[in-house]
Amino acid sequence: MEKKLLRKKYRQQRLEMSLQEVEDCSIQIANQLLTLDIWDFKMYHLFLSIEKYKEVQTEFLLHILQGKDKNVVISKSNFKDYSLNHFLLTDDTRIIINKWGIPEPDDTGILIDEKQLDVVFVPLLVSDLKGNRVGYGKGFYDRFLKNCRPTTLKIGLSFVKPLNFEIETNPNDIPLDMLVCPNQIYDFRG
C-alpha cells in the first residue's frame, strides 16, 4: 500500500481514539521506554505532541527524562525548506503553538547540532517490521535524521504495532532503530 493511503488510514484511526485512550496508551509507551537500556546517554531529542492530531503524549516521557536529569532537545520547524532547528529545553524556554498547531520553542535559546544527539524519539503514524515509517509527508524528520551521527538511536513512538508488509520507501527515507508501542517494543537493528 502506498504511503499516501497509509497516511490517510492511520491518521483517521488515530483521530477516532478517545482522549482517554490516547492518554492511557501514551502512559503505556512511557512505561515501555523505562525498560529499555537507553538511559546512560546525555542528549535526547523529543517531539512535543500536536494535540489536535492525537499524537503520542510525550509529556510523560519528558517527566522521565527530567527526572533522570537528562538534556532534552526540542525543535522548531522551518516550513520554507522543511528543516528543523534544535534547542536545548531549559527553564527559560518559551513554548509557543505555531499556526499548524505544533508546540515549539521560540527562536531564543541554546541551539544544538544534530551530531550532539544520542537518542531521537520520532513521531509517526505507522511503521513496518523493517523500521520504515509513515509520517505526515513533508520529510522534516528524514532531513533531520540524515544529519545525525550513525550511532544516534532512532526510536519511533506509535499507538499501533508495525505492519506485516513493507512500506514503500525512497532513497531519502531514514528507518527507525526501534519502535515502542503500548504493549510491545520492536527492535529493527538485526
C-alpha positions as CSV (number, residue, x, y, z in Angstrom):
1,M,0.0,0.0,0.0
2,E,1.4,3.4,-0.9
3,K,2.3,5.9,1.8
4,K,-0.5,8.3,0.9
5,L,-3.2,5.7,1.6
6,L,-1.5,4.5,4.8
7,R,-1.2,8.1,6.0
8,K,-4.9,8.7,5.5
9,K,-5.9,5.4,7.1
10,Y,-3.8,5.7,10.2
11,R,-4.3,9.4,10.7
12,Q,-8.1,8.8,10.7
13,Q,-7.7,5.8,13.0
14,R,-5.8,7.9,15.5
15,L,-8.4,10.7,15.3
16,E,-11.0,8.2,16.3
17,M,-9.3,7.4,19.5
18,S,-10.8,8.9,22.6
19,L,-8.6,11.4,24.7
20,Q,-8.6,8.8,27.5
21,E,-7.3,6.1,25.1
22,V,-4.6,8.5,23.9
23,E,-3.5,9.2,27.4
24,D,-3.6,5.6,28.6
25,C,-1.6,4.4,25.5
26,S,0.9,7.2,26.0
27,I,1.5,6.2,29.6
28,Q,2.0,2.6,28.5
29,I,4.5,3.7,25.9
30,A,6.4,5.7,28.5
31,N,6.4,2.7,30.8
32,Q,7.8,0.5,28.0
33,L,10.6,3.0,27.4
34,L,11.6,2.7,31.0
35,T,12.5,-1.0,30.3
36,L,15.0,-0.1,27.6
37,D,18.7,0.2,28.1
38,I,18.8,3.8,26.8
39,W,19.2,5.8,30.0
40,D,23.0,6.3,30.1
41,F,23.1,8.8,27.2
42,K,23.2,12.6,27.7
43,M,21.3,14.2,24.8
44,Y,17.7,13.2,24.0
45,H,15.6,14.8,21.2
46,L,11.9,14.8,22.0
47,F,9.0,15.9,19.8
48,L,6.3,17.9,21.5
49,S,2.9,16.4,20.8
50,I,0.4,18.0,18.4
51,E,-2.8,17.8,20.4
52,K,-5.2,18.1,17.5
53,Y,-3.6,15.1,15.8
54,K,-3.8,13.0,18.9
55,E,-0.1,12.2,18.8
56,V,1.5,10.1,21.5
57,Q,1.6,12.5,24.5
58,T,5.3,12.9,25.2
59,E,4.9,14.9,28.5
60,F,5.1,11.5,30.3
61,L,8.4,10.8,28.6
62,L,9.5,14.4,29.3
63,H,8.9,13.9,33.0
64,I,11.0,10.7,32.9
65,L,13.9,12.5,31.1
66,Q,13.8,15.4,33.5
67,G,13.6,13.1,36.5
68,K,16.8,11.3,35.2
69,D,18.4,14.8,34.8
70,K,18.9,14.3,31.0
71,N,19.4,17.1,28.5
72,V,16.2,17.4,26.4
73,V,16.3,19.0,22.9
74,I,13.2,20.2,21.1
75,S,12.7,21.5,17.6
76,K,11.4,24.5,15.7
77,S,10.0,23.9,12.2
78,N,11.1,25.9,9.2
79,F,8.3,25.5,6.6
80,K,10.3,27.2,3.9
81,D,12.8,24.4,3.5
82,Y,11.2,21.7,5.7
83,S,14.1,21.7,8.1
84,L,14.2,21.7,11.9
85,N,16.3,23.9,14.3
86,H,17.0,22.2,17.6
87,F,17.1,24.0,21.0
88,L,18.0,22.8,24.5
89,L,15.0,22.7,26.7
90,T,15.6,24.8,29.8
91,D,13.6,26.5,32.5
92,D,13.7,29.7,30.4
93,T,12.5,28.1,27.2
94,R,9.2,29.6,26.0
95,I,7.0,27.2,24.1
96,I,4.5,28.6,21.5
97,I,2.0,26.9,19.3
98,N,2.6,27.7,15.7
99,K,-0.1,28.2,13.1
100,W,0.0,24.5,12.2
101,G,-0.7,23.5,15.9
102,I,2.9,22.4,16.6
103,P,4.3,23.3,20.0
104,E,7.8,24.6,19.6
105,P,10.4,26.9,21.2
106,D,10.6,30.5,20.2
107,D,13.8,31.5,18.5
108,T,15.7,32.1,21.7
109,G,17.8,29.6,23.5
110,I,20.8,27.3,23.0
111,L,21.0,25.9,19.5
112,I,22.0,22.2,19.4
113,D,23.6,20.5,16.4
114,E,22.1,17.2,15.3
115,K,25.5,15.5,15.7
116,Q,25.3,16.0,19.5
117,L,22.1,13.9,19.9
118,D,22.3,10.4,21.3
119,V,18.6,9.4,21.1
120,V,15.9,10.8,18.9
121,F,12.2,10.0,19.7
122,V,10.4,10.0,16.3
123,P,6.7,10.8,15.7
124,L,5.0,8.7,13.1
125,L,1.6,7.3,12.0
126,V,2.7,3.7,11.3
127,S,5.8,1.7,10.5
128,D,6.6,-1.8,9.1
129,L,8.7,-4.6,10.6
130,K,11.9,-3.2,9.0
131,G,11.5,0.2,10.7
132,N,10.3,2.1,7.6
133,R,7.7,4.6,8.7
134,V,5.0,6.9,7.5
135,G,4.9,10.4,8.9
136,Y,3.0,13.4,7.7
137,G,4.8,13.5,4.4
138,K,6.9,16.7,4.5
139,G,10.2,14.9,5.2
140,F,11.2,17.0,8.2
141,Y,12.4,14.0,10.2
142,D,14.2,12.3,7.3
143,R,16.2,15.5,6.6
144,F,16.9,15.8,10.4
145,L,17.9,12.2,11.0
146,K,20.2,12.2,7.9
147,N,22.3,14.8,9.7
148,C,22.6,12.8,13.0
149,R,25.5,10.6,13.8
150,P,25.2,7.0,12.5
151,T,25.1,5.8,16.2
152,T,22.2,8.1,17.1
153,L,19.4,5.8,18.3
154,K,16.1,6.5,16.4
155,I,13.1,5.3,18.4
156,G,9.6,5.6,17.0
157,L,6.6,6.0,19.3
158,S,3.3,4.6,18.0
159,F,-0.1,3.6,19.1
160,V,-0.2,0.8,16.5
161,K,2.0,-2.2,16.0
162,P,4.1,-2.5,12.8
163,L,2.5,-3.6,9.6
164,N,3.4,-7.1,8.4
165,F,4.1,-5.8,4.9
166,E,6.9,-3.5,3.7
167,I,6.1,0.2,3.3
168,E,7.3,1.8,0.1
169,T,10.4,3.8,0.6
170,N,12.5,6.3,-1.3
171,P,16.3,6.9,-1.0
172,N,15.8,9.8,1.4
173,D,13.9,7.7,4.0
174,I,15.7,7.0,7.2
175,P,14.4,3.9,9.0
176,L,13.9,3.6,12.8
177,D,16.1,1.5,15.0
178,M,13.3,0.7,17.4
179,L,9.5,1.1,17.7
180,V,7.8,1.4,21.1
181,C,4.1,0.7,21.2
182,P,1.8,0.4,24.3
183,N,2.2,-3.3,24.6
184,Q,5.5,-4.2,22.9
185,I,8.9,-3.0,21.8
186,Y,10.3,-3.8,18.4
187,D,14.0,-3.7,17.7
188,F,14.9,-3.4,14.0
189,R,18.6,-3.4,14.4
190,G,19.1,-7.0,13.3
